[in-house]
């Protein structure tokens, strides 16, 4: 896998752009990176993109309550899938650097590479949609200026986050930072650990 951040951004942008060809949360997903190292990254951003639009839909004040509950269930499931993919990415990165000799004074980062990459995927969505809003033909100059100002901040965040991820990966490569992969152990989807779910069976 090419772990350059520029390459990750390219993959994420491809996922966002491909989704918006049809712009439908129920469209069939086909991964152009199937059976390649980039597969999980493209899929991760696709799931993020679908969930972004589900979050929009569920905020419709006139939405049917039954439909809203259905979408809420989809969002819950999506969050679990996203978490699983982040853990998969961390495992992939750790395996990639498995032969690195860790220095005696190596530090442990508070955030794993994959969780930073997760933030980058979401940031690509923020940039896409803020740019979309800034270019809506029907908005007034005040709103357009506000959107462009926010877009400038998001683009600065992209630069800063990209630099931070690149620095973290380089530090891992040099043995200055070591990785641990902690499972999130989410309890709300587990019928054995969520009291509402296991009490319903008793």
LINHUCOR-V994921 format. One record per residue. N is the residue number from 0. RES is the residue in one letter. PHI is phi in whole degrees, -180 to 180 (999 if undefined). PSI is psi in radians with two decimals (999 if undefined). D_FIRST is the distance of its C-alpha to the first C-alpha in whole Angstrom. Layout:
n->(N;N)
res->(RES;RES)
phi->(PHI;PHI)
psi->(PSI;PSI)
d_first->(D_FIRST;D_FIRST)
//
This chain:
n->(0;1;2;3;4;5;6;7;8;9;10;11;12;13;14;15;16;17;18;19;20;21;22;23;24;25;26;27;28;29;30;31;32;33;34;35;36;37;38;39;40;41;42;43;44;45;46;47;48;49;50;51;52;53;54;55;56;57;58;59;60;61;62;63;64;65;66;67;68;69;70;71;72;73;74;75;76;77;78;79;80;81;82;83;84;85;86;87;88;89;90;91;92;93;94;95;96;97;98;99;100;101;102;103;104;105;106;107;108;109;110;111;112;113;114;115;116;117;118;119;120;121;122;123;124;125;126;127;128;129;130;131;132;133;134;135;136;137;138;139;140;141;142;143;144;145;146;147;148;149;150;151;152;153;154;155;156;157;158;159;160;161;162;163;164;165;166;167;168;169;170;171;172;173;174;175;176;177;178;179;180;181;182;183;184;185;186;187;188;189;190;191;192;193;194;195;196;197;198;199;200;201)
res->(X;X;X;X;X;X;X;X;X;X;X;X;X;X;X;X;X;X;X;X;X;X;X;X;X;X;X;X;X;X;X;X;X;X;X;X;X;X;X;X;X;X;X;X;X;X;X;X;X;X;X;X;X;X;X;X;X;X;X;X;X;X;X;X;X;X;X;X;X;X;X;X;X;X;X;X;X;X;X;X;X;X;X;X;X;X;X;X;X;X;X;X;X;X;X;X;X;X;X;X;X;X;X;X;X;X;X;X;X;X;X;X;X;X;X;X;X;X;X;X;X;X;X;X;X;X;X;X;X;X;X;X;X;X;X;X;X;X;X;X;X;X;X;X;X;X;X;X;X;X;X;X;X;X;X;X;X;X;X;X;X;X;X;X;X;X;X;X;X;X;X;X;X;X;X;X;X;X;X;X;X;X;X;X;X;X;X;X;X;X;X;X;X;X;X;X;X;X;X;X;X;X)
phi->(999;-79;-90;-68;-66;-59;-69;-62;-61;-60;-64;-63;-64;-62;-64;-63;-65;-65;-58;-78;-61;-106;51;-139;-66;-105;-68;-71;-93;-129;-92;-69;-106;-54;66;-119;-57;-75;-53;-69;-70;-64;-63;-58;-68;-63;-61;-59;-68;-61;-65;-54;-76;-64;-63;-66;-61;-69;-89;-65;-66;-102;-66;-65;-56;-65;-64;-62;-66;-60;-69;-59;-64;-64;-65;-59;-64;-62;-61;-67;-62;-61;-62;-60;-69;-60;-64;-64;-66;-61;-63;-62;-67;-63;-66;-62;-104;-62;-89;-70;-84;-76;-70;-61;-99;-63;-105;-106;-75;-70;-123;-73;-56;-67;-71;-69;-66;-58;-64;-67;-61;-65;-64;-62;-69;-61;-64;-59;-78;-70;-63;-61;-68;-65;-106;-66;-67;-90;-83;-83;-65;-65;-67;-62;-64;-63;-65;-66;-65;-67;-63;-62;-66;-62;-67;-67;-62;-59;-63;-68;-66;-60;-63;-63;-65;-61;-66;-65;-63;-66;-65;-66;-59;-89;79;-83;-131;-114;-106;-130;-110;-99;-70;-72;54;-62;-101;-70;-95;-94;-65;-94;-120;-86;-56;-62;-79;-77;-74;-68;-89;-86)
psi->(2.33;1.86;0.34;2.45;-0.59;-0.66;-0.71;-0.77;-0.71;-0.80;-0.78;-0.76;-0.64;-0.72;-0.80;-0.78;-0.72;-0.72;-0.76;-0.04;-0.75;-0.49;0.97;2.13;-0.28;0.16;2.70;2.31;2.24;2.15;2.02;-0.21;0.44;2.33;0.36;2.77;-0.50;-0.14;-0.86;-0.55;-0.77;-0.79;-0.74;-0.83;-0.59;-0.81;-0.74;-0.71;-0.78;-0.76;-0.64;-0.80;-0.53;-0.69;-0.61;-0.84;-0.74;-0.25;0.06;2.07;-0.32;0.20;2.50;2.29;-0.65;-0.75;-0.69;-0.73;-0.70;-0.77;-0.68;-0.69;-0.70;-0.70;-0.73;-0.80;-0.70;-0.72;-0.66;-0.73;-0.76;-0.79;-0.77;-0.69;-0.66;-0.77;-0.66;-0.71;-0.73;-0.72;-0.73;-0.78;-0.72;-0.71;-0.62;-0.63;0.38;-0.51;0.03;2.35;1.95;2.28;2.68;-0.57;0.37;2.56;2.77;2.13;2.56;-0.43;2.30;2.79;-0.71;-0.60;-0.54;-0.68;-0.62;-0.77;-0.62;-0.69;-0.80;-0.65;-0.63;-0.63;-0.72;-0.76;-0.80;-0.84;-0.52;-0.65;-0.71;-0.76;-0.68;-0.38;0.21;2.18;-0.42;-0.08;2.77;3.00;-0.60;-0.81;-0.68;-0.74;-0.68;-0.78;-0.72;-0.63;-0.75;-0.65;-0.70;-0.69;-0.75;-0.70;-0.60;-0.70;-0.69;-0.78;-0.80;-0.78;-0.70;-0.76;-0.75;-0.74;-0.75;-0.73;-0.68;-0.80;-0.66;-0.69;-0.65;-0.75;-0.62;-0.01;0.19;-0.37;2.40;2.73;2.53;2.44;1.90;2.25;2.48;-0.46;0.79;2.36;-0.40;-0.38;-0.05;1.99;-0.23;-0.24;-0.35;2.01;-0.64;-0.65;-0.79;-0.45;-0.46;-0.38;-0.25;999)
d_first->(0;4;6;9;11;13;10;10;14;13;12;15;17;17;17;20;22;22;23;26;27;29;29;30;29;30;28;26;22;20;16;15;12;13;12;8;5;7;10;11;11;13;15;16;17;19;21;21;23;25;26;27;29;31;32;33;35;36;38;40;44;45;43;44;44;43;40;39;39;37;34;34;34;31;29;30;28;25;25;24;22;20;21;19;16;16;16;14;11;13;13;9;9;12;11;8;11;14;15;16;20;21;24;27;28;24;24;23;22;24;21;18;14;14;18;17;14;17;19;17;17;21;22;20;23;26;25;25;28;30;30;31;34;35;35;38;41;43;42;45;44;44;41;39;40;38;35;34;35;33;30;30;30;27;25;26;24;21;21;22;20;17;19;19;15;14;17;16;13;15;17;15;14;18;19;21;20;19;18;20;19;22;23;24;27;29;32;33;32;33;36;37;36;37;41;42;40;42;45;45;45;48)
//
